[in-house]
Amino acid sequence: MTARTPTYRDLGLGHRDHPLLGRRVVDHGHGDRIGVLRALAPDAKDNPFDLVVAVPDTPPVAWLAPPGGGREWTTALEAIEEVAP
């Protein structure tokens, strides 16, 4: 059996599909904070003009939001896993 790198379907504008989209996840990169995976997309934080005119050529990151709403944060995709039911 050969291990394969997972492939994610492109949703456009740099966003990618992921099986945990819309689900609660634990973010091990930020003290096991719980959030809802809202997107898998590049982060344009190095843009000094706050204007995005093209999809950044950077790896995608996980965009998370607090379960009850609030300010989103980003983390490495490898840092998240689904919250056990």
Backbone bond lengths (Angstrom), bond angles and torsions (degrees), N, CA, C in turn:
res aa  C-N    CA-C-N  psi(-1)  N-CA   C-N-CA  omega(-1)  CA-C   N-CA-C  phi
1 M - - - 1.453 - - 1.522 108.57 -
2 T 1.305 116.86 136.74 1.454 122.12 -178.81 1.517 109.63 -107.66
3 A 1.340 116.84 131.83 1.462 120.51 176.78 1.520 108.97 -74.55
4 R 1.329 115.88 138.08 1.462 120.53 179.20 1.519 110.04 -119.52
5 T 1.308 115.67 145.38 1.452 120.85 173.90 1.521 107.80 -73.45
6 P 1.346 118.20 132.24 1.454 118.81 -179.34 1.523 110.50 -62.90
7 T 1.309 115.67 144.67 1.451 120.66 176.54 1.521 107.95 -111.10
8 Y 1.305 115.74 142.92 1.446 121.12 -178.65 1.523 108.81 -118.53
9 R 1.301 117.14 136.12 1.457 122.50 179.82 1.522 108.85 -72.20
10 D 1.338 115.81 133.36 1.450 122.65 178.36 1.528 109.22 -74.52
11 L 1.334 117.24 126.94 1.462 122.17 179.15 1.522 112.22 -101.63
12 G 1.323 116.95 -2.08 1.459 121.53 179.94 1.518 112.96 99.40
13 L 1.316 115.72 155.16 1.465 123.21 -179.45 1.528 113.08 52.92
14 G 1.334 115.66 33.16 1.458 120.82 177.41 1.513 114.90 84.35
15 H 1.322 117.92 -5.16 1.462 121.51 179.91 1.520 109.98 -83.56
16 R 1.339 115.19 145.76 1.460 120.93 178.90 1.523 109.84 -127.31
17 D 1.314 114.42 152.12 1.454 121.68 176.94 1.529 108.80 -73.77
18 H 1.315 117.13 152.56 1.463 122.65 176.97 1.523 107.79 -154.74
19 P 1.329 118.37 141.50 1.471 120.05 -177.58 1.533 114.59 -63.68
20 L 1.334 118.80 -18.18 1.462 120.69 -178.73 1.529 113.24 -98.84
21 L 1.321 118.87 5.86 1.473 120.40 178.44 1.525 110.08 -56.03
22 G 1.328 115.94 130.97 1.459 121.60 179.57 1.515 114.36 82.61
23 R 1.317 117.36 -0.01 1.468 120.55 -178.25 1.526 111.15 -105.70
24 R 1.335 113.86 158.14 1.469 119.61 175.98 1.526 109.36 -75.35
25 V 1.335 114.92 133.53 1.461 121.10 179.57 1.524 108.67 -132.64
26 V 1.326 115.09 159.86 1.460 120.77 173.27 1.529 106.62 -103.83
27 D 1.323 115.54 133.39 1.459 122.66 -179.17 1.523 108.72 -101.27
28 H 1.325 116.60 98.85 1.457 121.28 -178.52 1.529 111.65 -71.00
29 G 1.318 117.51 -16.14 1.461 121.29 178.63 1.517 113.40 -79.46
30 H 1.330 117.47 -11.83 1.463 122.17 -179.24 1.528 110.11 -132.61
31 G 1.310 116.53 55.66 1.466 121.56 173.64 1.510 114.64 64.85
32 D 1.330 117.83 34.83 1.464 122.88 179.32 1.529 112.67 59.70
33 R 1.313 115.22 34.63 1.464 121.71 176.99 1.533 109.19 -68.07
34 I 1.317 116.61 140.59 1.461 122.29 179.55 1.527 109.09 -94.17
35 G 1.316 115.67 136.45 1.458 120.34 177.83 1.516 110.39 -153.17
36 V 1.323 115.82 173.44 1.457 122.67 176.34 1.521 106.99 -104.98
37 L 1.338 116.68 127.35 1.460 120.40 178.51 1.520 108.36 -70.71
38 R 1.326 116.29 112.50 1.459 121.97 -176.59 1.519 112.21 -97.26
39 A 1.346 117.40 -29.97 1.467 120.05 -177.58 1.514 110.17 -163.58
40 L 1.305 114.51 158.25 1.458 123.56 170.56 1.523 104.30 -124.68
41 A 1.337 115.66 102.80 1.463 120.57 -172.36 1.528 109.42 -156.43
42 P 1.350 116.94 161.95 1.462 119.77 176.87 1.532 110.93 -65.49
43 D 1.312 115.64 157.48 1.461 122.25 176.04 1.528 107.90 -107.86
44 A 1.301 116.82 127.26 1.465 121.44 -178.50 1.526 111.05 -98.86
45 K 1.327 118.17 33.27 1.462 121.81 -174.60 1.525 113.71 -65.22
46 D 1.328 118.43 -19.85 1.462 120.62 179.59 1.521 112.09 -86.58
47 N 1.324 117.74 9.44 1.456 122.66 -179.57 1.532 108.55 -87.21
48 P 1.352 119.29 108.91 1.461 120.66 -175.86 1.530 113.56 -72.47
49 F 1.338 118.49 -10.94 1.456 120.76 -175.08 1.530 113.38 -102.49
50 D 1.327 117.99 -1.12 1.468 122.41 -176.49 1.519 111.91 52.47
51 L 1.321 115.96 32.87 1.449 121.70 179.76 1.520 107.82 -130.28
52 V 1.313 116.70 121.85 1.453 120.89 179.96 1.515 107.99 -108.17
53 V 1.328 116.39 113.43 1.458 120.61 -179.86 1.523 111.69 -110.28
54 A 1.322 116.57 -5.46 1.461 122.22 177.65 1.519 108.00 -152.39
55 V 1.313 116.48 158.01 1.459 120.99 177.32 1.526 108.28 -68.17
56 P 1.337 118.48 124.23 1.462 120.24 179.64 1.523 111.33 -59.66
57 D 1.313 116.03 142.95 1.459 121.81 179.28 1.529 108.99 -89.89
58 T 1.315 115.60 62.97 1.457 122.72 179.85 1.525 108.17 -133.14
59 P 1.327 117.30 157.32 1.468 118.80 178.10 1.527 110.74 -62.85
60 P 1.318 117.18 149.26 1.469 119.37 178.31 1.528 110.96 -70.39
61 V 1.311 115.21 152.03 1.458 122.74 175.06 1.523 107.76 -123.66
62 A 1.309 116.13 164.27 1.462 121.61 176.83 1.524 108.53 -85.85
63 W 1.326 115.71 128.59 1.460 122.47 175.64 1.525 107.49 -101.31
64 L 1.335 116.37 119.59 1.459 121.95 -176.37 1.522 110.49 -117.73
65 A 1.323 116.11 150.38 1.461 122.69 175.38 1.522 108.40 -128.74
66 P 1.330 117.84 147.25 1.462 119.75 175.66 1.528 109.68 -58.22
67 P 1.338 118.46 144.37 1.469 121.20 -177.50 1.518 113.96 -55.35
68 G 1.313 118.39 -33.23 1.465 120.87 -179.24 1.516 113.55 -93.71
69 G 1.321 116.93 7.80 1.457 121.29 -177.59 1.521 110.42 99.08
70 G 1.296 115.80 162.03 1.460 120.55 -179.76 1.511 111.39 134.98
71 R 1.308 116.32 -165.56 1.456 122.60 -174.82 1.528 112.09 -74.66
72 E 1.331 115.77 129.33 1.465 121.74 178.42 1.523 110.91 -72.14
73 W 1.325 115.01 159.33 1.457 121.51 172.13 1.520 107.69 -140.99
74 T 1.321 115.70 165.34 1.460 120.29 179.47 1.516 109.84 -116.07
75 T 1.320 114.64 154.86 1.458 121.44 176.83 1.523 108.42 -154.03
76 A 1.316 115.79 165.93 1.466 120.55 177.43 1.528 109.27 -67.27
77 L 1.317 115.68 141.70 1.462 120.22 179.25 1.524 110.98 -58.31
78 E 1.324 116.98 -35.44 1.463 121.11 -179.69 1.516 113.16 -67.96
79 A 1.336 118.10 -13.63 1.461 122.31 -176.24 1.517 113.26 -88.42
80 I 1.335 117.88 -4.68 1.467 118.47 -175.88 1.524 112.00 -111.06
81 E 1.314 114.24 152.69 1.464 121.08 170.74 1.527 107.29 -151.46
82 E 1.316 115.56 155.02 1.459 120.84 -177.51 1.524 110.74 -63.94
83 V 1.317 115.82 141.15 1.456 121.76 176.10 1.516 107.65 -71.73
84 A 1.320 116.87 132.17 1.461 120.98 178.92 1.524 109.24 -63.81
85 P 1.343 116.46 138.54 1.485 119.44 -179.24 1.504 113.66 -64.19
